[in-house]
Amino acid sequence: MTVIVAHADPARWWHSRAVRRFLRHHLALAGIAMISLLVLACILGPFALPYDSLYIDLRARFAPPLTGHHYFGTDPLGRDLAVRLLMAGRVSLAVGFSAMLLSTLIGTLVGVTAGYRGGWVGAALMRTVDGFLSYPSIFLVLALAATLRPSPVMITVIIAVTSWMETARIVEAEVRSLREREFVQAARMVGLSRAHIMFREILPNAMGPIIVAASLAVARAILLEAYISFLGYGIQPPLPSWGNMLNGAQQYLASAPWLAIIPGAAITMAVTSFNFIGDGLRDALDVRNDHI
Amino acid sequence: MASGIQAASPVDVALSVRELTVSLPEGMERAYAVENISFDLKRGQILCIIGESGSGKSVTANAIMGLLPKAIRISSGAIHLNGTNIVGLSPDKLRSLRGRVVSMIFQDPLSALNPLMTVGAQIEEVMAAHDAGTPASRRSRAIDLLIEVGLPDPQLMYHQYPFRLSGGQRQRVMIAMALALEPAILIADEPTTALDVTTQAQILQLIRDIQRRKGMSVMFITHDFGVVAEIADHVVVMEKGHCVEQGSAAQVLKSPGHLYTRRLIAAVPHLSGKDRVPSEAGERASILKVECLAKTYRSGSALFRTQRIVPAVNGVSFDLTSGRTLGVVGESGSGKSSLGRLLIKLMECDGGSILFEGRDIAGLSEAEFRPLRPKIQMIFQDPFASLNPRSTVGRILTVGPVAHGMRYSEAAERARELLSHVGLDAGAFDRYPHEFSGGQRQRIGIARALMFKPRLLIADEAVSALDVSIQAQILKLLDQIQRETGVSMIFITHDLRVASQICDEIAVMHRGQIVECGPPSQIFLDPKSSYTRELVAAIPGEQPASTPEHADFGRHHNRGETL
């Protein structure tokens, strides 16, 4: 039915349909609120708390939560768990975000190039993607982490290198369909260069799926970092991360369960928040909903 | 309008719509899809509902079928089908009416048919859904129906899947499905819009024949007055959800009462047997000379022996003088769009030469050709797909010239000038394409093509996606631009009526080859090839010989005088 023409959107992006749809998505808003809270706490919290994350107080070992000023209790060395959790959050969130940025960058570059060029260039790139996907990535991550010196930067790179393929696939499919649209032909007609068409004409139109994939990639990167660190190949103590805090907690599960529960809850909170945001973005940016 | 119509006795009225109002959800451009419309479909007649896009004609059809989407509701009025009011009827009762009492054929037969079911199974399903007959009787009925709609070899057709059929054959299958339960009323929603002109003529003929044979009542929705003239007994004209005029076909076509109807009829392009008078004779150099141009599509892989080879353009030659317009007409699949894309090198050709201003551009690489691109520009078919939705109009217009080294300020100034020249206000510069209507977007597309002051303009179905009244405006604009700038044009279209309006010469393409080339007078009044004759004869609502009779409909402009 052709009669239904929606009101022209105002040009300002914050009035746009997508933003309005996102704001109606309650889970996504809850996700945004939780993540903002977490990020703010990680950035400002350590300054507000009276302890240093490395300060050892052997008299206060295994203090349960809410003992004096140890709101989350202390660990086996008597270090304050709250400040360690927030310092670990800085590391884990930073690794998660940077890994997402890097993997999205790689995935987008590969996807746009493969999708627009097609032919043997596209085939070669996409078979590389298949190659990476067919290797069990967790072994790849562990093998790389075991041979390379594990620093936060190295962990970030390792996670990014093993998780860009999904973005590449999504972008490739999107670009391949956009390439056939007449505005791309028009761009060729007015004599724009290939790079200009790929990155300035086509890419802005593919941002929706990229943003969705990126928000889900943060969640996965945080989880992956926790996983590697838990197995002992990731961020090395004394630098705390949520993963290695869990690793340190496993032998005291019965006697001091809060050591595992608190970092575990932080990981769950971060990952679910990003997944909610991703879902909200997916619903909001799905262009097919633009016309009812 | 509504008060003037008395409820006729149900005996001779198959369908009666009374003061129907259908409301749209909030936030749409108007509150009602249709407002207070009334009309009757008499038994054994064909009623045409005509209007431009957005006039509410499809909503009316869907309301009658009970197929409105959830967000759109009938807020008042009555629809009587064979005397039963269906407004407010339960979904179950509606379902039993659909197919049995009233059935519908859609615009796009490919998406309306289930790709995973054979033709025979789909026809039988309609009968099975209403518990009609036994499996054996349904089968023989399905084959009878296939014969009835004129499909060749019905026994074989019964086992075919929709993708094996051509567009016209698919539409015939749709009609067979719609007829399966012998409904009293058939609703046809633009059933021929997606079809070629020759196929369109056959389908119109078929609908007319079946309607006469069975004494069925048909409600036919269209935007084309040519189709109305061809088959309608009675006409309802709709504009923006209102019924502005209704009457017998002869009455509405000959002496339209309402201004809108007159405007619509005036906008319909008519076959002009006259040749265009060339503008004042300047130098008449050849700007484009094409020789033996060829392009073959290969799909699949030679390695796995699944290769398919389709010759799209096959040995095409023509010559275009500067300042003139060459029309390329043909049905879908004739290779006319491929030809356009070859000429502008959006596609590489496989053989032949393209001499543009004396230089062969066929073999040039993209890098060698880029400096020449500003001289050859194109206007695209789809005004919605051809503008980047994420760029402002200003950027769309200036990005090309800036890439070719023009200063941004200079390009922006020229863009604003051109926008007002093509009939948009200069404020359009900072807005996004989705804020404009189809016709306005096509004007932006034209402005983009003119940014470079091109020597050759290729218009690929540039007006096909537009309503007739907008179509006439755009044709006028193109004509004006040509007179002002002396640009040469290649006008690719499937619509011979449009081609006859704007072209100095017309090349008829069929299966990748030019079968006939000549001035409009020859093509339309004295066609040499049988294919051209077939094409011309198929144009709805029109015999070339009768052109003068249409003069009183008011041609949008008389080319012989304006040039």
Chai-1 contact restraints between the chains, C-beta under 6 A:
chainA,res_idxA,chainB,res_idxB,connection_type,confidence,min_distance_angstrom,max_distance_angstrom,comment,restraint_id
A,M1,B,S58,contact,1.0,0.0,6.0,A-B,restraint_1
A,M1,B,V59,contact,1.0,0.0,6.0,A-B,restraint_2
A,T2,B,S53,contact,1.0,0.0,6.0,A-B,restraint_3
A,V3,B,A33,contact,1.0,0.0,6.0,A-B,restraint_4
A,V3,B,G54,contact,1.0,0.0,6.0,A-B,restraint_5
A,V3,B,G56,contact,1.0,0.0,6.0,A-B,restraint_6
A,V3,B,V59,contact,1.0,0.0,6.0,A-B,restraint_7
A,V5,B,E29,contact,1.0,0.0,6.0,A-B,restraint_8
A,H7,B,G27,contact,1.0,0.0,6.0,A-B,restraint_9
A,A8,B,E435,contact,1.0,0.0,6.0,A-B,restraint_10
A,R181,B,A385,contact,1.0,0.0,6.0,A-B,restraint_11
A,E182,B,F380,contact,1.0,0.0,6.0,A-B,restraint_12
A,E182,B,D382,contact,1.0,0.0,6.0,A-B,restraint_13
A,E182,B,A385,contact,1.0,0.0,6.0,A-B,restraint_14
A,E182,B,S386,contact,1.0,0.0,6.0,A-B,restraint_15
A,F183,B,S386,contact,1.0,0.0,6.0,A-B,restraint_16
A,F183,B,L387,contact,1.0,0.0,6.0,A-B,restraint_17
A,F183,B,N388,contact,1.0,0.0,6.0,A-B,restraint_18
A,Q185,B,L346,contact,1.0,0.0,6.0,A-B,restraint_19
A,A186,B,S386,contact,1.0,0.0,6.0,A-B,restraint_20
A,R188,B,L346,contact,1.0,0.0,6.0,A-B,restraint_21
A,M189,B,M378,contact,1.0,0.0,6.0,A-B,restraint_22
A,V190,B,G400,contact,1.0,0.0,6.0,A-B,restraint_23
A,G191,B,R370,contact,1.0,0.0,6.0,A-B,restraint_24
A,G191,B,R373,contact,1.0,0.0,6.0,A-B,restraint_25
A,G191,B,H404,contact,1.0,0.0,6.0,A-B,restraint_26
A,L192,B,A403,contact,1.0,0.0,6.0,A-B,restraint_27
A,E201,B,N388,contact,1.0,0.0,6.0,A-B,restraint_28
A,P204,B,R390,contact,1.0,0.0,6.0,A-B,restraint_29
A,N205,B,R390,contact,1.0,0.0,6.0,A-B,restraint_30
A,I292,B,A71,contact,1.0,0.0,6.0,A-B,restraint_31
